[in-house]
Amino acid sequence: MRLIADGATPISRLVLVNDLETDDGYAFELARACFLGAGDRIAFEADGLVVVRAGGERLRPAGDWSTRCGAGSLRRR
């Protein structure tokens, strides 16, 4: 599923994520899988992921950035 990480676009349904890949080949790998609920919004801020819950609560899940360099390969940023 493609998610928009602009901080304004709400997620349309419940999803379980363990990493989020950007259009330019980077990926944010969460330390633990996270449920994102309908109405939640996500954004990348200050080198990390921010989840704004539908009720306004802000979460900063732990994780690390990496690059995707080709099929099946993974290299830390």
N, CA, C and O atoms as CSV, one atom per row, in Angstrom:
chain,resi,resn,atom,element,x,y,z
A,1,MET,N,N,0.844,-1.180,0.000
A,1,MET,CA,C,0.000,0.000,0.000
A,1,MET,C,C,0.886,1.239,0.000
A,1,MET,O,O,1.873,1.298,0.734
A,2,ARG,N,N,0.551,2.194,-0.792
A,2,ARG,CA,C,1.304,3.445,-0.845
A,2,ARG,C,C,0.731,4.416,0.183
A,2,ARG,O,O,-0.468,4.694,0.183
A,3,LEU,N,N,1.594,4.930,1.060
A,3,LEU,CA,C,1.190,5.900,2.071
A,3,LEU,C,C,1.841,7.238,1.761
A,3,LEU,O,O,3.000,7.281,1.349
A,4,ILE,N,N,1.122,8.311,1.950
A,4,ILE,CA,C,1.643,9.665,1.739
A,4,ILE,C,C,2.150,10.182,3.085
A,4,ILE,O,O,1.386,10.280,4.045
A,5,ALA,N,N,3.441,10.512,3.150
A,5,ALA,CA,C,4.057,10.957,4.405
A,5,ALA,C,C,4.285,12.467,4.378
A,5,ALA,O,O,5.411,12.937,4.544
A,6,ASP,N,N,3.202,13.222,4.165
A,6,ASP,CA,C,3.314,14.676,4.135
A,6,ASP,C,C,2.825,15.337,5.422
A,6,ASP,O,O,2.866,16.561,5.548
A,7,GLY,N,N,2.368,14.535,6.367
A,7,GLY,CA,C,1.887,15.056,7.633
A,7,GLY,C,C,0.467,15.589,7.587
A,7,GLY,O,O,-0.089,15.954,8.622
A,8,ALA,N,N,-0.132,15.639,6.396
A,8,ALA,CA,C,-1.479,16.191,6.257
A,8,ALA,C,C,-2.490,15.179,5.726
A,8,ALA,O,O,-3.681,15.279,6.022
A,9,THR,N,N,-2.026,14.212,4.948
A,9,THR,CA,C,-2.924,13.251,4.313
A,9,THR,C,C,-3.219,12.104,5.275
A,9,THR,O,O,-2.301,11.392,5.680
A,10,PRO,N,N,-4.489,11.913,5.648
A,10,PRO,CA,C,-4.817,10.822,6.571
A,10,PRO,C,C,-4.766,9.455,5.888
A,10,PRO,O,O,-5.040,9.329,4.695
A,11,ILE,N,N,-4.413,8.451,6.661
A,11,ILE,CA,C,-4.400,7.075,6.175
A,11,ILE,C,C,-5.844,6.593,6.108
A,11,ILE,O,O,-6.642,6.864,7.005
A,12,SER,N,N,-6.173,5.875,5.034
A,12,SER,CA,C,-7.573,5.526,4.787
A,12,SER,C,C,-8.063,4.286,5.533
A,12,SER,O,O,-9.269,4.109,5.703
A,13,ARG,N,N,-7.139,3.420,5.983
A,13,ARG,CA,C,-7.562,2.198,6.683
A,13,ARG,C,C,-6.446,1.722,7.600
A,13,ARG,O,O,-5.318,2.207,7.513
A,14,LEU,N,N,-6.752,0.787,8.467
A,14,LEU,CA,C,-5.776,0.222,9.390
A,14,LEU,C,C,-4.702,-0.540,8.621
A,14,LEU,O,O,-5.021,-1.384,7.784
A,15,VAL,N,N,-3.424,-0.247,8.902
A,15,VAL,CA,C,-2.311,-0.972,8.276
A,15,VAL,C,C,-1.255,-1.280,9.331
A,15,VAL,O,O,-1.084,-0.529,10.291
A,16,LEU,N,N,-0.562,-2.377,9.145
A,16,LEU,CA,C,0.566,-2.752,9.990
A,16,LEU,C,C,1.824,-2.521,9.172
A,16,LEU,O,O,1.965,-3.083,8.086
A,17,VAL,N,N,2.747,-1.698,9.677
A,17,VAL,CA,C,3.974,-1.393,8.937
A,17,VAL,C,C,5.196,-1.775,9.757
A,17,VAL,O,O,5.190,-1.674,10.984
A,18,ASN,N,N,6.247,-2.218,9.065
A,18,ASN,CA,C,7.536,-2.438,9.722
A,18,ASN,C,C,8.637,-1.634,9.048
A,18,ASN,O,O,9.727,-1.488,9.601
A,19,ASP,N,N,8.360,-1.109,7.851
A,19,ASP,CA,C,9.264,-0.147,7.228
A,19,ASP,C,C,8.487,0.703,6.242
A,19,ASP,O,O,7.448,0.295,5.723
A,20,LEU,N,N,9.011,1.893,5.996
A,20,LEU,CA,C,8.401,2.822,5.052
A,20,LEU,C,C,9.479,3.238,4.064
A,20,LEU,O,O,10.509,3.776,4.472
A,21,GLU,N,N,9.270,3.007,2.801
A,21,GLU,CA,C,10.251,3.322,1.765
A,21,GLU,C,C,9.855,4.610,1.064
A,21,GLU,O,O,8.685,4.813,0.740
A,22,THR,N,N,10.836,5.484,0.830
A,22,THR,CA,C,10.578,6.743,0.143
A,22,THR,C,C,10.769,6.562,-1.362
A,22,THR,O,O,11.329,5.561,-1.810
A,23,ASP,N,N,10.301,7.535,-2.130
A,23,ASP,CA,C,10.436,7.473,-3.584
A,23,ASP,C,C,11.886,7.555,-4.050
A,23,ASP,O,O,12.208,7.107,-5.151
A,24,ASP,N,N,12.769,8.123,-3.220
A,24,ASP,CA,C,14.166,8.276,-3.634
A,24,ASP,C,C,15.086,7.157,-3.137
A,24,ASP,O,O,16.306,7.320,-3.136
A,25,GLY,N,N,14.514,6.023,-2.715
A,25,GLY,CA,C,15.318,4.853,-2.398
A,25,GLY,C,C,15.729,4.678,-0.952
A,25,GLY,O,O,16.472,3.749,-0.636
A,26,TYR,N,N,15.269,5.546,-0.064
A,26,TYR,CA,C,15.562,5.369,1.360
A,26,TYR,C,C,14.419,4.615,2.020
A,26,TYR,O,O,13.296,4.591,1.518
A,27,ALA,N,N,14.726,4.004,3.149
A,27,ALA,CA,C,13.693,3.308,3.911
A,27,ALA,C,C,13.909,3.604,5.389
A,27,ALA,O,O,15.042,3.647,5.868
A,28,PHE,N,N,12.809,3.805,6.102
A,28,PHE,CA,C,12.857,3.942,7.546
A,28,PHE,C,C,12.357,2.635,8.109
A,28,PHE,O,O,11.185,2.293,7.951
A,29,GLU,N,N,13.244,1.894,8.772
A,29,GLU,CA,C,12.912,0.587,9.333
A,29,GLU,C,C,12.575,0.747,10.806
A,29,GLU,O,O,13.421,1.139,11.610
A,30,LEU,N,N,11.340,0.444,11.148
A,30,LEU,CA,C,10.898,0.566,12.527
A,30,LEU,C,C,11.522,-0.517,13.406
A,30,LEU,O,O,11.697,-1.653,12.965
A,31,ALA,N,N,11.853,-0.170,14.626
A,31,ALA,CA,C,12.402,-1.143,15.567
A,31,ALA,C,C,11.367,-2.218,15.901
A,31,ALA,O,O,11.720,-3.374,16.133
A,32,ARG,N,N,10.095,-1.836,15.923
A,32,ARG,CA,C,8.970,-2.760,16.134
A,32,ARG,C,C,7.875,-2.395,15.153
A,32,ARG,O,O,7.681,-1.222,14.832
A,33,ALA,N,N,7.167,-3.395,14.681
A,33,ALA,CA,C,6.039,-3.135,13.789
A,33,ALA,C,C,5.032,-2.224,14.492
A,33,ALA,O,O,4.890,-2.261,15.714
A,34,CYS,N,N,4.345,-1.415,13.708
A,34,CYS,CA,C,3.432,-0.421,14.259
A,34,CYS,C,C,2.116,-0.440,13.477
A,34,CYS,O,O,2.118,-0.486,12.247
A,35,PHE,N,N,0.999,-0.404,14.199
A,35,PHE,CA,C,-0.298,-0.257,13.555
A,35,PHE,C,C,-0.563,1.228,13.328
A,35,PHE,O,O,-0.413,2.043,14.239
A,36,LEU,N,N,-0.956,1.567,12.107
A,36,LEU,CA,C,-1.404,2.910,11.790
A,36,LEU,C,C,-2.897,2.812,11.523
A,36,LEU,O,O,-3.334,2.010,10.697
A,37,GLY,N,N,-3.670,3.616,12.211
A,37,GLY,CA,C,-5.120,3.547,12.098
A,37,GLY,C,C,-5.676,4.509,11.077
A,37,GLY,O,O,-5.006,5.457,10.668
A,38,ALA,N,N,-6.905,4.261,10.667
A,38,ALA,CA,C,-7.588,5.171,9.749
A,38,ALA,C,C,-7.635,6.558,10.382
A,38,ALA,O,O,-8.035,6.701,11.538
A,39,GLY,N,N,-7.234,7.563,9.640
A,39,GLY,CA,C,-7.207,8.936,10.136
A,39,GLY,C,C,-5.854,9.378,10.650
A,39,GLY,O,O,-5.622,10.577,10.808
A,40,ASP,N,N,-4.941,8.433,10.920
A,40,ASP,CA,C,-3.580,8.801,11.334
A,40,ASP,C,C,-2.868,9.475,10.176
A,40,ASP,O,O,-3.164,9.214,9.010
A,41,ARG,N,N,-1.923,10.348,10.511
A,41,ARG,CA,C,-1.087,11.007,9.503
A,41,ARG,C,C,0.367,10.735,9.834
A,41,ARG,O,O,0.725,10.645,11.008
A,42,ILE,N,N,1.213,10.604,8.824
A,42,ILE,CA,C,2.636,10.337,9.048
A,42,ILE,C,C,3.476,11.380,8.327
A,42,ILE,O,O,3.070,11.940,7.308
A,43,ALA,N,N,4.668,11.628,8.887
A,43,ALA,CA,C,5.608,12.564,8.282
A,43,ALA,C,C,7.012,12.188,8.730
A,43,ALA,O,O,7.200,11.565,9.775
A,44,PHE,N,N,7.990,12.574,7.928
A,44,PHE,CA,C,9.391,12.411,8.303
A,44,PHE,C,C,9.884,13.765,8.784
A,44,PHE,O,O,9.893,14.735,8.026
A,45,GLU,N,N,10.298,13.830,10.061
A,45,GLU,CA,C,10.783,15.062,10.675
A,45,GLU,C,C,12.028,14.765,11.486
A,45,GLU,O,O,12.090,13.745,12.172
A,46,ALA,N,N,13.009,15.633,11.420
A,46,ALA,CA,C,14.214,15.530,12.256
A,46,ALA,C,C,14.806,14.126,12.231
A,46,ALA,O,O,15.050,13.535,13.283
A,47,ASP,N,N,15.031,13.604,11.064
A,47,ASP,CA,C,15.654,12.290,10.869
A,47,ASP,C,C,14.850,11.121,11.409
A,47,ASP,O,O,15.426,10.072,11.694
A,48,GLY,N,N,13.558,11.260,11.558
A,48,GLY,CA,C,12.749,10.152,12.044
A,48,GLY,C,C,11.315,10.253,11.571
A,48,GLY,O,O,10.938,11.179,10.853
A,49,LEU,N,N,10.540,9.298,11.982
A,49,LEU,CA,C,9.139,9.219,11.629
A,49,LEU,C,C,8.287,9.808,12.746
A,49,LEU,O,O,8.547,9.573,13.926
A,50,VAL,N,N,7.275,10.567,12.370
A,50,VAL,CA,C,6.304,11.102,13.318
A,50,VAL,C,C,4.934,10.613,12.880
A,50,VAL,O,O,4.556,10.751,11.716
A,51,VAL,N,N,4.192,10.038,13.824
A,51,VAL,CA,C,2.823,9.601,13.578
A,51,VAL,C,C,1.919,10.508,14.398
A,51,VAL,O,O,2.079,10.623,15.613
A,52,VAL,N,N,0.972,11.149,13.733
A,52,VAL,CA,C,-0.019,11.970,14.421
A,52,VAL,C,C,-1.331,11.199,14.376
A,52,VAL,O,O,-1.940,11.045,13.317
A,53,ARG,N,N,-1.756,10.719,15.536
A,53,ARG,CA,C,-2.983,9.938,15.631
A,53,ARG,C,C,-4.188,10.822,15.326
A,53,ARG,O,O,-4.120,12.047,15.437
A,54,ALA,N,N,-5.279,10.191,14.944
A,54,ALA,CA,C,-6.503,10.924,14.612
A,54,ALA,C,C,-6.946,11.825,15.760
A,54,ALA,O,O,-7.546,12.874,15.523
A,55,GLY,N,N,-6.658,11.432,17.002
A,55,GLY,CA,C,-7.013,12.222,18.184
A,55,GLY,C,C,-6.027,13.331,18.514
A,55,GLY,O,O,-6.252,14.080,19.465
A,56,GLY,N,N,-4.924,13.461,17.748
A,56,GLY,CA,C,-3.953,14.524,17.965
A,56,GLY,C,C,-2.675,14.099,18.674
A,56,GLY,O,O,-1.714,14.868,18.695
A,57,GLU,N,N,-2.627,12.909,19.252
A,57,GLU,CA,C,-1.427,12.416,19.928
A,57,GLU,C,C,-0.292,12.238,18.915
A,57,GLU,O,O,-0.503,11.698,17.829
A,58,ARG,N,N,0.922,12.699,19.278
A,58,ARG,CA,C,2.093,12.568,18.402
A,58,ARG,C,C,3.018,11.471,18.927
A,58,ARG,O,O,3.383,11.467,20.102
A,59,LEU,N,N,3.389,10.551,18.054
A,59,LEU,CA,C,4.295,9.457,18.406
A,59,LEU,C,C,5.541,9.532,17.534
A,59,LEU,O,O,5.475,9.936,16.373
A,60,ARG,N,N,6.680,9.138,18.106
A,60,ARG,CA,C,7.938,9.049,17.367
A,60,ARG,C,C,8.467,7.627,17.515
A,60,ARG,O,O,9.272,7.359,18.407
A,61,PRO,N,N,8.022,6.707,16.648
A,61,PRO,CA,C,8.482,5.326,16.757
A,61,PRO,C,C,9.992,5.223,16.519
A,61,PRO,O,O,10.541,5.920,15.666
A,62,ALA,N,N,10.651,4.354,17.274
A,62,ALA,CA,C,12.085,4.131,17.110
A,62,ALA,C,C,12.347,3.386,15.807
A,62,ALA,O,O,11.549,2.554,15.377
A,63,GLY,N,N,13.481,3.701,15.190
A,63,GLY,CA,C,13.867,3.034,13.957
A,63,GLY,C,C,15.122,3.639,13.371
A,63,GLY,O,O,15.697,4.569,13.937
A,64,ASP,N,N,15.547,3.113,12.236
A,64,ASP,CA,C,16.768,3.559,11.564
A,64,ASP,C,C,16.523,3.746,10.081
A,64,ASP,O,O,15.674,3.079,9.488
A,65,TRP,N,N,17.276,4.662,9.488
A,65,TRP,CA,C,17.254,4.869,8.042
A,65,TRP,C,C,18.204,3.906,7.355
A,65,TRP,O,O,19.239,3.545,7.916
A,66,SER,N,N,17.865,3.492,6.159
A,66,SER,CA,C,18.741,2.677,5.324
A,66,SER,C,C,18.465,3.040,3.875
A,66,SER,O,O,17.506,3.752,3.578
A,67,THR,N,N,19.306,2.550,2.978
A,67,THR,CA,C,19.075,2.758,1.545
A,67,THR,C,C,18.808,1.421,0.894
A,67,THR,O,O,19.346,0.396,1.312
A,68,ARG,N,N,17.989,1.433,-0.115
A,68,ARG,CA,C,17.702,0.241,-0.910
A,68,ARG,C,C,18.462,0.410,-2.211
A,68,ARG,O,O,18.117,1.260,-3.031
A,69,CYS,N,N,19.492,-0.392,-2.403
A,69,CYS,CA,C,20.399,-0.216,-3.535
A,69,CYS,C,C,20.124,-1.173,-4.690
A,69,CYS,O,O,20.785,-1.078,-5.724
A,70,GLY,N,N,19.219,-2.044,-4.553
A,70,GLY,CA,C,18.918,-3.014,-5.615
A,70,GLY,C,C,18.073,-4.119,-5.033
A,70,GLY,O,O,17.811,-4.166,-3.831
A,71,ALA,N,N,17.664,-4.983,-5.886
A,71,ALA,CA,C,16.801,-6.087,-5.448
A,71,ALA,C,C,17.452,-6.893,-4.333
A,71,ALA,O,O,18.503,-7.502,-4.533
A,72,GLY,N,N,16.834,-6.895,-3.169
A,72,GLY,CA,C,17.316,-7.709,-2.066
A,72,GLY,C,C,18.484,-7.148,-1.281
A,72,GLY,O,O,18.899,-7.765,-0.300
A,73,SER,N,N,19.035,-6.001,-1.668
A,73,SER,CA,C,20.177,-5.481,-0.935
A,73,SER,C,C,19.742,-4.344,-0.024
A,73,SER,O,O,18.792,-3.619,-0.322
A,74,LEU,N,N,20.449,-4.199,1.086
A,74,LEU,CA,C,20.111,-3.195,2.070
A,74,LEU,C,C,21.415,-2.660,2.647
A,74,LEU,O,O,22.282,-3.438,3.045
A,75,ARG,N,N,21.560,-1.353,2.695
A,75,ARG,CA,C,22.754,-0.734,3.237
A,75,ARG,C,C,22.346,0.381,4.176
A,75,ARG,O,O,21.468,1.178,3.845
A,76,ARG,N,N,22.968,0.451,5.343
A,76,ARG,CA,C,22.648,1.492,6.340
A,76,ARG,C,C,23.105,2.838,5.835
A,76,ARG,O,O,24.112,2.956,5.136
A,77,ARG,N,N,22.339,3.858,6.205
A,77,ARG,CA,C,22.628,5.245,5.823
A,77,ARG,C,C,23.725,5.797,6.688
A,77,ARG,O,O,24.117,6.953,6.526
